[in-house]
Amino acid sequence: MTQTSELQWTDQEQSIAKAAFDKAYRREIQALVEVVRDRASTVAGTEDVWHLHDFLSARRHELDGKYDDREAALLFVFADLVKEGWLSLSDLEGLDTPKLSKIAALTRIM
């Protein structure tokens, strides 16, 4: 079995991966913006401001860790994004069959 760190990515696959990666990030950030708008509309005092700050700090930390674009991590990142609903396998069409199969398998075991 080929290790994920040994997978070769063609230029076309790198472009597909970048587009999918960016699409998922934009989708998740847009959802976050909507949540922040809702939460900000209910801010009534200092304590609410700090809760919003804490929420945003935690989300930033989570997103910075999740969106790892190193080739060795991409299959795992894509599996997480598919599982969470930010991507679908169709967003990854054009990747070779072994990569798509691994991503699909990872979504079932993660």
C-alpha positions in Angstrom: 0.0 0.0 0.0 1.3 3.4 -0.9 1.9 5.8 2.0 0.2 9.2 1.7 3.6 10.9 1.9 4.7 8.8 -1.1 1.8 9.9 -3.4 2.7 11.9 -6.4 0.5 14.8 -7.3 0.4 15.9 -11.0 0.2 19.6 -11.8 -3.5 19.1 -12.8 -4.2 17.3 -9.4 -2.4 20.1 -7.6 -4.7 22.6 -9.3 -7.8 20.6 -8.5 -6.7 20.2 -4.9 -6.0 23.9 -4.5 -9.4 24.8 -5.9 -11.2 22.3 -3.7 -9.2 23.5 -0.6 -10.0 27.1 -1.3 -13.7 26.3 -2.0 -14.0 24.5 1.4 -12.2 27.3 3.2 -14.5 30.0 1.6 -17.6 27.9 2.5 -16.5 27.5 6.1 -15.5 31.1 6.5 -18.8 32.3 5.1 -20.6 30.1 7.6 -18.5 31.5 10.4 -19.3 35.1 9.3 -23.0 34.3 9.5 -22.5 32.9 13.0 -20.5 35.9 14.1 -23.2 38.3 12.7 -25.8 36.5 14.7 -23.8 36.5 17.9 -22.7 40.1 17.5 -26.3 41.2 17.1 -27.0 39.9 20.7 -23.9 41.6 22.3 -25.3 43.6 25.2 -22.2 44.2 27.3 -18.6 43.6 28.0 -19.0 40.0 29.0 -20.7 39.2 25.6 -17.8 40.9 23.8 -15.3 38.7 25.6 -17.3 35.5 24.9 -17.4 36.5 21.2 -13.6 37.1 21.3 -13.0 33.7 22.9 -15.3 32.0 20.4 -13.4 33.7 17.5 -10.0 32.8 19.0 -11.0 29.2 19.3 -12.4 29.0 15.8 -9.2 30.6 14.4 -7.0 28.1 16.1 -9.2 25.3 14.8 -9.3 26.6 11.3 -5.5 27.2 11.2 -4.9 23.6 12.2 -7.6 22.1 9.9 -6.5 23.8 6.7 -3.1 22.1 6.3 -2.2 22.3 2.6 0.9 20.2 2.7 0.6 17.4 0.1 1.3 14.7 2.8 -1.7 15.9 4.7 -4.2 16.6 1.9 -5.9 13.3 1.8 -6.7 13.5 5.5 -7.7 17.2 5.2 -10.0 16.4 2.3 -11.6 13.4 4.2 -12.3 15.7 7.1 -13.8 18.4 4.9 -16.0 15.9 3.1 -17.1 14.4 6.4 -17.9 17.8 7.8 -19.8 18.8 4.6 -17.5 21.6 3.4 -16.6 19.5 0.3 -18.2 16.7 -1.6 -16.3 14.0 -3.4 -17.5 15.6 -6.7 -15.5 18.7 -5.7 -12.4 16.5 -6.0 -13.1 15.0 -9.4 -10.0 14.8 -11.5 -7.8 13.4 -8.7 -6.6 9.9 -9.6 -8.7 6.9 -8.5 -6.4 5.8 -5.6 -6.5 9.2 -4.0 -10.3 9.5 -4.3 -10.7 5.9 -2.9 -8.4 6.8 0.1 -10.4 10.0 0.8 -13.7 8.1 0.6 -12.3 5.4 2.9 -11.0 7.9 5.4 -14.4 9.6 5.6 -15.8 6.3 6.9 -13.2 5.6 9.5 -12.4 9.1 10.9 
